[in-house]
């Protein structure tokens, strides 16, 4: 699935990485514990989270996620957005809860990573 499709399904706002919306993501997962992300194979996956800290961006970079989506309308502050600019990870924000956002992506064909997160 392309990131622009994720944006449309989640009715999300693109906060960073507008030029990368054509990239493909292979799965999705939701977590607020970044150790769960690191424990899973998350390369090129969409990370859905309600955790609004710089740690999310660092974890996303290490795990090589394809995009980060903040749920419940959360948006990182300016300092955090500078971090993501350096990492080159597309960042989106949706008004949906983690549960609803995950379900919407699942119903549109984007599955989880081997049953993990």
KADA-V242298 format. One line per field, one symbol per residue. phi: phi as a letter, one per 40 degrees, with the letter a starting at -180 (. if undefined). Layout:
BEGIN
phi=???
END
This chain:
BEGIN
phi=.ccccddcccfccccagdcbccccbbaaababcccccccbcbdgbcccabcbbcdccccdcccfccabbccfgcaccdcccccccccgccbbbbcccdcccccccccbhccccfgce
END
